[in-house]
């Protein structure tokens, strides 16, 4: 995936990865933007500083919890604290799409794109591999702000 990311973000480095599992019959929607733009310093910076990759570990569509995102929303300035307070819920629900993805396919998008995990309308969970690539010039700065690097007691 990194060679493809490099086509868009020349100087990049894998910043974080995670397996995200959405449980059956989940109805929760939480539209947000991702690292580095979730930090005040980078929140309104419109440069391409990060690319998110979701690798489908099962077939995904609107019934199986495909990630929702709002096309071209990287051009909108979202106040990150208002994102997490749910202010953009209605805007998101009105404008989001859920790309269909077959198992093994990859969805790439700018970290400034408003996106969310989506409800699952079936009785099986939805796992996905999440990869966050950042411009390598900001990695150390972002790590100094991000609590994921100290959450296990190590810095």
ZIKA-V28658 format. One record per residue. RES is the residue in three letters. SS is DSSP state (a for helix, b for strand, c for the rest). BURIAL is 1 if it has 9 or more other C-alpha atoms within 8 Angstrom, else 0. Layout:
RES,SS,BURIAL  RES,SS,BURIAL
This chain:
UNK,c,0  UNK,a,0  UNK,a,0  UNK,a,0  UNK,a,1  UNK,a,1  UNK,c,0  UNK,c,0  UNK,c,1  UNK,c,0  UNK,c,0  UNK,b,1  UNK,b,1  UNK,b,1  UNK,b,1  UNK,b,0  UNK,b,1  UNK,b,0  UNK,b,0  UNK,b,1  UNK,b,0  UNK,b,1  UNK,c,1  UNK,c,1  UNK,c,1  UNK,c,1  UNK,c,0  UNK,c,0  UNK,c,1  UNK,c,1  UNK,c,1  UNK,b,1  UNK,c,1  UNK,c,0  UNK,c,1  UNK,c,1  UNK,c,1  UNK,c,1  UNK,c,1  UNK,a,0  UNK,a,0  UNK,a,1  UNK,a,1  UNK,c,1  UNK,c,0  UNK,c,0  UNK,c,0  UNK,c,0  UNK,c,1  UNK,b,1  UNK,b,1  UNK,b,1  UNK,b,1  UNK,b,1  UNK,b,1  UNK,b,1  UNK,c,1  UNK,c,1  UNK,c,1  UNK,b,1  UNK,c,1  UNK,c,1  UNK,c,1  UNK,c,1  UNK,c,1  UNK,c,1  UNK,c,1  UNK,b,1  UNK,b,1  UNK,c,1  UNK,c,1  UNK,c,0  UNK,a,1  UNK,a,1  UNK,a,0  UNK,c,0  UNK,c,0  UNK,c,0  UNK,c,0  UNK,a,1  UNK,a,0  UNK,a,1  UNK,a,1  UNK,a,1  UNK,c,0  UNK,c,1  UNK,c,0  UNK,c,1  UNK,a,1  UNK,a,0  UNK,a,0  UNK,a,1  UNK,a,0  UNK,a,0  UNK,a,0  UNK,c,1  UNK,b,0  UNK,b,1  UNK,c,1  UNK,c,1  UNK,b,1  UNK,c,1  UNK,c,1  UNK,c,0  UNK,c,0  UNK,b,1  UNK,b,1  UNK,b,0  UNK,b,0  UNK,b,1  UNK,c,1  UNK,c,1  UNK,c,1  UNK,c,1  UNK,b,1  UNK,b,1  UNK,c,1  UNK,c,1  UNK,c,1  UNK,c,1  UNK,c,1  UNK,c,0  UNK,c,0  UNK,c,0  UNK,c,1  UNK,b,1  UNK,b,1  UNK,b,1  UNK,b,1  UNK,b,1  UNK,b,1  UNK,b,1  UNK,b,1  UNK,b,1  UNK,b,1  UNK,a,0  UNK,a,0  UNK,a,0  UNK,a,1  UNK,a,0  UNK,a,0  UNK,a,1  UNK,a,1  UNK,a,0  UNK,a,0  UNK,c,0  UNK,a,0  UNK,a,0  UNK,a,1  UNK,c,1  UNK,c,0  UNK,c,0  UNK,c,0  UNK,c,0  UNK,c,0
